[in-house]
Structures are given as structure tokens and as C-alpha cells.
């Protein structure tokens, strides 16, 4: 793969593949121009990050680091900051050899089978994950998912986890670090998204519905006409953490904040997409119209310009504290449990 550097943190491809191994969408004609402009931003951020870190990762969270994270972590620091801010680095250091021991143990054939099935479905357009790649990331992906399935037997393996592990490998280029970042996401940051009952995922869909009623009431009123609509239109947004929903650079910027600030950023992204596209959504006259609209609002210049998009997610939805999200989750969770036990 022939890459041409445009500065710190990203590279310009000249064979139709981006810096992460993905095929560049043909519809995005201005990709090179956009990446050149973003490269200038990244260079500026990279110098500031290098000065902030001064050879070592930040060991405590503060407003300065939070502001830096929201403005984007350059790729050369991204894996390190994700590891430190999520607590994954501490877990790795506290459990030396643990990941290797999981791979060395006797494996559950059913777990192996369900993971194998999804291998060829994971980023088929990414050159790093093709079976002909040398080395192919498929082996590393399989190892991370297998180890995590043995580590967290209550979850095992769930579709969507393959995409998350794949992104982690692309950024960290390290199986063990990717494993501990999976542990941070599934075990602590995301509330029960991947268990068989998926209660946390169902809860967050309901929370988003309630937030939309408060922050985009006209859309909220429209959506009440279609029971179960939130599961149809946003379950993939949440379970895949916007992978294959939003452009790669935009997803990585969202993940910067996800690892540092927690899962409330997922709601900020969803609310921004919905509020920004209210006129289009309100034109929907049927369930099919709504579903098609929610697919289309994730594409186009608004989401491709990741720097501007990230500025909008912290302005557009207004105030949204973790305490508010926690309270809403408790209420929605109880509502779902009551409905399911009737």
C-alpha cells in the first residue's frame, strides 16, 4: 500500500485506500483536499499534544486534557491516551501475562465457531483484514475476540464486537492493548450493550427517545407514531459505536471522547445528527421514510468534516451531564424490565 505523508497523524493514499486501510468512498471526490486541510489541524494539535505530554502520558484527568481530547488526539498519541484515560493501561500492568494465558487455555468450540463466522464479514473492504494481506489482521482480530469471550463469559461474543476490536487493532497495532481496551469499553464504559438480553442497549435507545422529546420535540412527536422505531434506526449506531455509520476519522474523534468522558458522547452524536437534520426527518410520512432518512443523515459533508462535526456535538445538544444520563437510564431500565415481565 503506497502512502504519501501529509504530516503527523494521517497519510494521504494514492491507491484508493485511506490511512487506515479502508477504501475511499467514490462519492467523496474531495477526499484529498479534505485530508490536506485536516492535516493542517492535526499538525497543530500534534505539536500541542507533544508539549503537553513532554514524553509521558497524562496520569490524571483535568480540564486542559479534556479540552485537548475534544479537539482531537493525533494518531501517534491516540493509543496511549485511550489506554491511560480508560483505565486499560492500569489493568494491563496489573495483570501481566493474563491475555496470553487466555489464548493458551482450552477453547470453547461454540465460541470459536461464532467468531470464525464473522471473520470474513469484518471490514471486507479494508486491505489490512483481507486474507491475502501479509500479515493479515484477521489472526489478531480472532485472538482478541476469543480471549475476550473466555474472559467475559457472560457476554462471550456478540455481533458488533468484531468491528470494535478491528478499530482497536488498527489504532494500537497490538493485540494485548486491544483486549484491555475492549475490557474497558464492554466492562465499564458501555452499560450492558453486549449481553444476551442487551438490556443496556435497549435502555439507551429509550433514553435517546426521551432526550429527543426534550431537545427536538417535533421529531420526538413524529417518532411516537411508530412504536419500536428507535431500535430500528439507532441500534446499529450504538452497538457498533458509529463504525460503518460515520466516516472513519469522525468515528475516531468520537472514540477519543468516549474513552475519556464516557458513554454520554454517544448521545451527543445522536442528538446532533437528529437536531441538525430536523427538516428532513419531519418530512417523513411512513416508517420506511423514517428509516431511510436516518440512514441518509449520517452521510455527506456535515459528518465528513470531523473537526466541525465534533465542535457541533458539544454545542448543538446543549447541557447533557452524566448525572442526567444516569438518572434517565435508571428510569428507562425499570420501565423496560416491567414491560418485559408482564
Secondary structure, 3 states (H helix, E strand, C coil): CCEEECCCCCEEECCCECCCCEECCCCCCCHHHHHHHHHHHHHHHHHHHHHHHCCCCCCCCCHHHHHHHHCCCCHHHHHHHHHHHHCHHHHHHHCCCHHHHHHHCCCCHHHHHHHHHHHCCCCCCEHHHCCCCCCCHHHHHHHHHHHHHHHCCCCCCCCCHHHHHHHHHHHHCCHHHHHHHHHHHHHHHCCCCCCCCCHHHHHHHHHHHHHHHHHCHHHHHHHCCCCCHHHHHHHHHHHCCCCCCCCHHHHHHHHHHHHHHCCHHHHHHHHHHHHHCHHHHHCCCCHHHHHHHHHHCCCCHHHHCHHHHHHHHCCCCCCCCHHHHHHHHHHHHHHHHHHHCC
